[in-house]
Amino acid sequence: MTPPDAAHTPLNRERLIAPGPVEVAPEVLAQLAQPQMHHRAQAGIDKLMEARAGLSQLLGDPYDAVITTSSGTGAFEGALVSTTPPGARVVNAQAGKFSERWGEMASRFGYRTELVARPWGDVLDPDEVASAAQDAHTLLVTHSETSTGALHDLEAIARAAKAQNPDLIIIADCITSYGVAELRPAAWGVDVVVSGSQKGTATPPGLGFVLFSPEVQTRMIQNPERGFYLDMTRELAGQKAGNTPQTPAINLIYALSAALDRLLRVPLEVLWAEQRRKTDALIAAGTALGAPAWAARTSPAVAVLTPPAPLTGRQVAGQLARMGQRALPGQAPHEDTVFRVSTMGYADRYDALGIAGILEDCFAALGASFDRGAAVQAAWQALAD
């Protein structure tokens, strides 16, 4: 097959088709162009409270939100040190790069950390996790693993773990599942949900979110030894009153509020279903090109696809970059095993169709053999199902 003519490439619209940061709506970006607002002014206080309410509404449960000026990792750190006392036993369930991070974090803080590990791309076994967590204080678990494209069964894991240990505190990394995948923490028994602005909420990077159940708030630590800036107990009390102990990224909070308005125009079930269809369309397109999904239970947040030999993940991501399309290879040590594309953020089903066409051009440029139109047709079918 003749590679596509690259003469048009300088005219391409550059796209973020990676699983974060994601593309942002114009009306959200416009919030950042306002004259500098002040976080202590009444308008700033009102906007903080509006954004916090929107975050709770996007979760679907009456959990109280804390907005941190940090990445999701900072938010997770604050959640951990503000709910788990020094020396406590912590179980970390991991099967990918980001879930491994939480075990490393807990070990660095001196917690008695036990790992329940599965190979990358596998899903966690709820009974195995529950057995390990029998006498633990805290369980750290990832819902959507961005490095592998796996959606772990958080409901089954949380229910099994709480059946074994009702006092267990479960902190869930929902950084790429919040606002994207079905998430019902109150019904499932998840105590703390962590996310970040540059993923499902389609806001520029710089904000972390921690959402606390009413029950876990009674167990939070006053003046945690390992947290000052990330003291979530103090931060939660302040934000409930419309204050922040530190200067927040108020400009980003204005942008977040605008982004939440768009997401909350439809019921959560509609939002989740549409996110699922878009990613299913990307997976179908990849499969038509000989690049099936890596994970058996796929996340609606990201399509992690295994390119056909002799192509590698880095080759595919590199060719997409030359076309002005920013995707990602796999995380180390799997940079060549997979590549990752996503329609999180300011994207709709027609963007999924466009990415299917982009993948066809990419694979043609790399010398792959396939029937032109197969990926786009497969994507259409997935969207229609």
N, C-alpha and C positions, 0 to 999 in steps of 0.2 A: 504494500500500500504506500502510495506517495505521501510523504509528510505534508501537513498543511502549510500553505504559504505563510511565512512569518512576517510578510511586509506590513500586515495590518497591526502587528503586535504593539507598536507605539501608540496606537489609537485605542487599545483596550482600556476599559475601566478597571483600575486596580481594585481587587476585592480581598477582604479578609474572609477566608473560608476555613480558618483554623478554629479549634475549640477554645478560643479565648486568647487575647482580647477579640471581641466580636464587633461587627459593624453596629453603628449607633444611628438612631433616627435623627433627621435634621432638626426636628423640634427639641430634641434632647440636647444636641450640640448647641442650639441657640441659647439655651439656659446659661451656658458657659461664657457667652459673649455679653452678658449684662454688666453694667457697672458693678464694682465690687460690693457685695452685700455683707452685712455684719451679723454674726451668729447670735449676738446678744440683743439685737433689735427684735421687736415683736414679730416682724415678718420672718426673720430667721428662725425664731422659736417655733412659729406656726409651721414653717416648712419642715423642720425637724420632726414635729409631731405628725404631720401629714405623711411624711415618708415612712415613719415607724408604723403608722396605722396601715399603710399600703403593704408593707412587708408582711405584717401579720395576716392581712387579707389574702395575699398571694400564697401564704402557707396554708390557709384554710382552717387554721386552728387558733384559739386565743392565746398564743404564745407572745411574750413580750420581747420586742426586738431591741437590740443594741446595735448601733451603727458605729463601727470603728474606722478611723483613718488609717487603714492598713490594707494589706492583701488578705485573702482568705486564710492564709497561713497564720497571720497575726491574730485574726479572729479566733482561730482554732486554739492557738496558744493561750489566749485570754480565757477561753471557755474551760480549758483543761486546768489551769492553775487556780481558777476561781471556784471550781467545784470539787477538786481532788486534793486532799491534804498531803503534805510531804510524807514520803515513805509508804504511801498506799499501794496496793497491788492493782496494776493496770493491765488489762488484756488488749492487745492490738491485733485485729484481724486484717490480714493483708494479702493482696494478690495483684500487686502492681506498684508503680512508682510512687503514687501519691499516698496510698494507704501505708506504704513503707515509711513515709515521712513521719507519720504520727507515732510509730514505734520508736523511731530515732529521737523524736522530740521527748517522749516520755522517759526514755533511757537517760537522756542528757539532764533531765530534771531530777534524776535520782529515784524515780518511782521503781518499784519492783515490777518490772515489765515482762510479760510473757507474750510471745508471738504465736499466733495461729496463722500459718502461711500456706498458701496454695500457689501453684505455678501461675505466672502471668497468663491472662486470657481465660483461666478457669474461674468458676464462681465459688464463693465461700459456702461451706457446708454448715447450715444453721445448727445442727446438733453438735458438731465439732466445736463451734464457737461457744455454744451454750455450756458445754461440758467444761471448757477452759475457764469460763466466767463464773463458775459456781460460788467461789468465795472471793471474788474480786470486788473492788470498790467501783471501778469504772471500766467500761468497754469502749474502745475507739474503733469505729467501723466506717468504711466508705460505702456510699450508696452507688454512685456512678463513678467508675474508675476511668478517668480521662486517658490514661496511658494505654489501656487495653480495649476500651469500648465495651466493657462488661457492666451490666446493671445487676448488682448483687441484690438478693431478695431480702431487703431490709426488714420488711414486715415479718417474714418467717424467722430471721435472725433475732430480731428484738423480742418477738413473742416467746421463742424458745429460751432465750437467755433470761428473760424476766420470770418465766415459769420455774427455772432453776434457782434464780436469785432475785426475789422481788425488790430488794433494796439497791440493786445495781443501777448505777447512773450510766446511761448510754449517750455518748456524744457521737453524732453522725456527721461525717463529711458529706454534705449535700451541695458541694460547690458547683458541680455541673448538673445536678438533678433538680435543684430548687427552681421552681417556675418552668420546669421542662418535663419532668417525669412525675407520675403519680406519687404523692408524698402525703401520708396521713399520720403524722407522728403521735398524736394523742391516742388514736385507736391502736396503733402498733406498739406503743410503749417506749417511744424515743423521747428522751428528756431534753436534749439540746441539739439544735440544727444549726450548722455553720455553712455560710456561703460567701460569695464575693460579687462585686458589682460588674465585673467584666465578662460575666457568663450569661446566665439566663435572663437577668434583668436588663441586659443590653445598655449598660452605662459604661463610661470610660473606667479604666482601672483606678484603684485608689481607695475603695471602700470595702470593708469586711462587714458581714452580718452575723450576729449570734442571736438565735431565737430560743428563749427559755420557757419551758413549761411552767405553769403555776406551781406544781409540786416541787420541782427541783429548786425553785427560788428560795424555798425554806431551808435548803441545805447548802446554800452558797457560803463561801468562806469570807469572813470579815477580815480585811487587811491581809490578803494572802502574802506569804513570805516571798514568793517568786514573781509577784506582779505589782507594778505601780501604774505605769501608763496603761497596761492591759488588765487592771483590776476591774473585772466585769461586775462585781458586787457594787462597787462605788459608781461605776458608769451606768448601770441599770437604774439605780436609785435616782441619779441625776437626770437621766433621759426621760424617766417617767414624769419628772417635774418640768421637762422642757429645757433642761440645762445639760451642758457637757463639761466635765471637769477640765478637759483640755480644749484647745481651739480645734474644732472639727474642719474637715474639708467642705465648708458650707456650699461652695459652688457646685461640688459634685452631688451634694444632697439635693439641691434644686434640680439638677439634671436627673437624679434618681427618681424624684417625685414625678417628673414628666414621663419618664420611661415606664413607671408603674401604671400610670394612667392608661397607656396603650395596652398593656398586658391584661389589665383588669376589666377591659371592655367586654370580655366574654367569660362565661363560667370556667372554672378551673378544668373541668372535665373536657371542655372543648379545646382549651389551650394545650392540655397534655396530649390529646388525641392528634392535634395538628402537628405538634412537635414530633410525635411518633411517626406520622405519615411522611414528614419531610426526611427524616433520617432513614426510614425504610426505603424511600426513593433513592437515596444515595447508595445504600447497601445493594439495592437491586441493580442500579447502574454499574456499580463495581463488579458485582457478580457476572453481569453480562459481558464485562471486559476481562473476565478471568481473575478478578480480584475480590474474592469473597470476604465476608466479615471474619475477624480473628476470634471474637468471643462467641460462645454458644448462646448466651443470653445477652442480647445487645441492648445498649443504652440508647435512648432517644436523643441524647445530647451530642453524640459524635459517632461518625462511621469510621471505624478503624479497620482498614482493608489490607489484605495480603496480596501484593502484586505478583503476577505470574513470573516464574523464572524465564529469563535471567534478570528481569527487572528487580530493582531494590527500592525500598521505601525512600531512601535519600535521592535516588534518581528521579522518582516520580515527583517528590516535593521540589526538587531542583528545577525540573522542567516546568512545573506549574509556576514557580517563582519567575522564571524567564518569560512567562506569558503574562506576568503581572498579577498572578493569583497566589495569595499567601496561604499555603497549607503547611502541614508539619509532617516530618517523618516520625518514626517511633521514638519513644524515650530510650535512652541508653539502658541496657545494652542491645536494644532491639531497633536501632535506627534503620537498619536495612530490612527488617522483617516486615514492617508495615508502614503505611502512611495514613494520615488522619485528616478528614475533612468534616465540616460541620455547617449546619444552618441555624445554630443558636444566634440570638441577637436580632437585629433589624433585617429579617429575611422572611420570605414567604415561600409557598409551594412552587411558585414560578422561578424563584432562585434555585430551588432544588433541581428543576429541569435544566436551568442554565448550567449548573455545575456538572450535570450529567453530560451535556455537550462539551463543556470544557475538558472533562476527563477523556472524552473521545479524542479531541485534538491533542491532548497531552500524550495519550498512549500511541496515537498515530505518529507523533513526532519522535517517539522513542522506538519506533519500528515494530510495535505490537500488531498482530494480525487479528482483525475482528470485522464484523459486518457493520458498516456505517449506519448509525441510527439505532443500533441495538440497545445502547445504554439509555438513550432518551426514551425509547419505547418502554423499556423496563421500568424507568422512573415514572412515566405516565401511569403504567399499570398499577404500580404500588400506591400512587396517590389516589387512584380510583377505587381501590379495594376498601 
